[in-house]
């Protein structure tokens, strides 16, 4: 960890990526009846990928190991930030009603669908990290604390985290636009559904809905932020107390069914 902190090259590259991504800003494109919203986080991920050893070779394997060691540290700061949102948002969350609290049980659907598919595709313990939740920042921190990000579970959660950052933002923005056109759900319900614990996905959804319903923009943003804040707060406990134990139990059952033997090393 100390070597990673002293790696000036990594810090300077991160600073350059952040400045460059923020300079580009949020870009919006009309795609058919929907609206595509691209956020700075997406640019940073793409640019960082092309700096790796397999492309431009600006960073080497040692730099990547150092950067990986700093992930847990930066996530601790993010978790502290989530904690500061509890007090100011408490009464606002209560007014939003039980729907915002009950939505966290959607994690169970994630693992019931995701783990069988992941194991069918050949993953083992990676499936638990990848599919126990939607794998955003709080879930990465949870898996990193319990298993370590260098573990199979850590590789699983980081894989879904990166995919979610790259594709999730695009998917959420377009899905919100398409669903709003079908008029199956109220805009407020779509805004609440966008709060899965990912600032980028929530922002993409809220941005698309606000562009479609400008007269409701303020309330759409309020519901989206409240939902996302709550997901970031109680989502950790939902994953830790319910989703992760269920994931491990389901993994053991599916492992025995698929391989005919008890789970290895557990």
Secondary structure, 3 states (H helix, E strand, C coil): CHHHHCCHHHHHHHHHHHHHHHHHCCEEEEECCEEEEECHHHHHHHHHHHCCCCCCCCCCHHHHHHHHHCHHHHHHHHHHHHHHHHHHHHHHHHHCCCHHHHHHHHHHHHHHHHHHHHHHCCCCCHHHHHHCCCCCHHHHHHHHHHCCCCCHHHHHHHHHHHHHHHHHHHHHHHHHHHHHHHCCCCHHHHHHHCCCCCHHHHHHHHHHHHHHCHHHHHHHHHHHHHHHHHHHHHHHHHHHHHHHHHHHHHHHHHHHHHHCCCCCCC
